[in-house]
Amino acid sequence: MPLLDRDGARENGWTRSESAAADNIPAAIVPWEFLVKALDRQGSGQSIGVLIPNNLAVSELAPLLPRLALVAIAFPAFADGRGFSLARQIRRAGFTGELRATGPLTADQFAYALSCGFDTIELPEASAARQPVEQWLRARDAFSRTYQRGYGATGRNVLDQRRAARVAAASR
């Protein structure tokens, strides 16, 4: 599956494991249900990531975040936005590793995904074929301002700019 970051296409250094048996994989993404076993078996120098459903409570994941290098949030459909809220909650819980959206997102959602804290987006082949990387990059740049106080959106927040303009106008 193609992988994008804010600069475009990128190589994927992670390997998905369908079980907790990720012993010989230097950077393994395991399903949520096998995460504890995979962490217990984690080898020296091995990075562990997890693929979680978009309806997982952050309170279940939070105690394990310090041991993870990557959290991938599954998007079952482009119209299911729960993963965006979950990404914000994971960042607020202090996670500093790679945060990945995986599923059939659209280029129009790219800027929002980045502002919610996602570092990468892993697309199904069919989605990537419909919208080439150049379209994703144009969509990323289509919004010069955001309403969210996001990650990487410093100085682009509409609400903060309006507040600053009101303060400046009141002080005249």
NORHU-V574350 format. One record per helix or strand of 3 or more residues. SS is the DSSP state (alpha for helix, beta for strand). FROM is the first residue (numbers start at 1). TO is the last residue. If there is no record, write none. Layout:
ss->SS from->FROM to->TO
ss->SS from->FROM to->TO
This chain:
ss->beta from->2 to->5
ss->beta from->8 to->10
ss->beta from->15 to->17
ss->beta from->27 to->31
ss->alpha from->32 to->40
ss->beta from->47 to->52
ss->alpha from->58 to->62
ss->alpha from->65 to->67
ss->beta from->70 to->75
ss->alpha from->82 to->92
ss->beta from->98 to->103
ss->alpha from->107 to->115
ss->beta from->120 to->123
ss->alpha from->125 to->130
ss->alpha from->133 to->141
ss->alpha from->158 to->170
